[in-house]
C-alpha cells in the first residue's frame, strides 16, 4: 500500500446527479484538488454559512419575543387597571 501524507479518512458513497458530477469534476480540475477535497471545502463553507444564518435567526426571534412580551405586559397592566 502506498504511503501518503494525508490522514486516514472514512470512505463514504454518494449518489450525485450528472450535473453535480460534472460540476465536481470541473471544480476539481479548476482548483487543482481531488474531488473529495472539493467536497470537503464545499461542505465546510456551507456548514459555516448555516451556523451564521441560524445564529441570525435565533437572535431575531429572541428580540422579537422580547418586544412582544414587553407589549403584552403593558396590555395586561392596562387591562388590570380597568377591571379594578
C-alpha positions as CSV (number, residue, x, y, z in Angstrom):
1,X,0.0,0.0,0.0
2,X,1.5,3.4,-0.9
3,X,2.3,5.8,1.8
4,X,0.5,9.2,1.7
5,X,0.8,12.4,3.7
6,X,-2.9,12.6,4.4
7,X,-4.6,11.3,7.5
8,X,-6.8,8.2,7.2
9,X,-10.3,9.2,6.3
10,X,-13.6,7.3,6.3
11,X,-15.0,6.1,3.0
12,X,-18.5,7.3,2.0
13,X,-20.6,6.7,-1.0
14,X,-23.0,9.2,-2.5
15,X,-25.3,9.3,-5.5
16,X,-25.0,12.5,-7.4
17,X,-26.8,13.8,-10.4
18,X,-25.0,14.0,-13.7
19,X,-24.8,17.8,-13.4
20,X,-23.4,17.5,-9.9
21,X,-20.7,15.1,-11.1
22,X,-19.9,17.4,-14.0
23,X,-19.6,20.4,-11.6
24,X,-17.5,18.3,-9.2
25,X,-15.1,17.2,-11.9
26,X,-14.9,20.8,-13.3
27,X,-14.1,22.3,-9.9
28,X,-11.6,19.6,-9.1
29,X,-9.8,20.3,-12.3
30,X,-10.0,24.1,-11.9
31,X,-8.9,24.1,-8.2
32,X,-6.2,21.5,-8.7
33,X,-7.6,19.4,-5.9
34,X,-9.1,15.9,-5.6
35,X,-12.9,15.5,-5.8
36,X,-13.0,14.6,-2.2
37,X,-11.1,17.8,-1.3
38,X,-13.6,19.9,-3.3
39,X,-16.5,18.2,-1.5
40,X,-14.8,18.9,1.9
41,X,-14.3,22.6,1.1
42,X,-17.8,23.0,-0.2
43,X,-19.3,21.2,2.9
44,X,-17.2,23.3,5.3
45,X,-18.3,26.5,3.6
46,X,-22.0,25.5,3.7
47,X,-21.7,24.4,7.3
48,X,-20.1,27.7,8.4
49,X,-22.8,29.7,6.5
50,X,-25.6,27.7,8.1
51,X,-24.2,28.4,11.5
52,X,-24.1,32.1,10.8
53,X,-27.6,32.0,9.3
54,X,-29.1,30.1,12.2
55,X,-27.5,32.4,14.7
56,X,-29.0,35.4,13.0
57,X,-32.4,33.7,13.1
58,X,-32.1,32.9,16.8
59,X,-31.1,36.5,17.6
60,X,-34.0,37.9,15.5
61,X,-36.6,35.6,17.2
62,X,-35.3,36.4,20.7
63,X,-35.5,40.1,20.0
64,X,-39.0,39.7,18.5
65,X,-40.1,37.6,21.5
66,X,-38.8,40.2,24.0
67,X,-40.6,43.0,22.1
68,X,-43.8,41.1,22.1
69,X,-43.6,40.1,25.8
70,X,-43.0,43.7,26.8
71,X,-46.0,44.8,24.7
72,X,-48.2,42.1,26.3
73,X,-47.2,43.1,29.8
74,X,-48.2,46.7,29.1
75,X,-51.6,45.5,27.8
76,X,-52.1,43.3,30.9
77,X,-51.3,46.3,33.2
78,X,-53.8,48.5,31.3
79,X,-56.5,45.8,31.5
80,X,-55.9,45.2,35.2
81,X,-56.4,48.9,35.8
82,X,-59.7,48.8,34.0
83,X,-61.0,45.8,36.0
84,X,-60.0,47.2,39.4
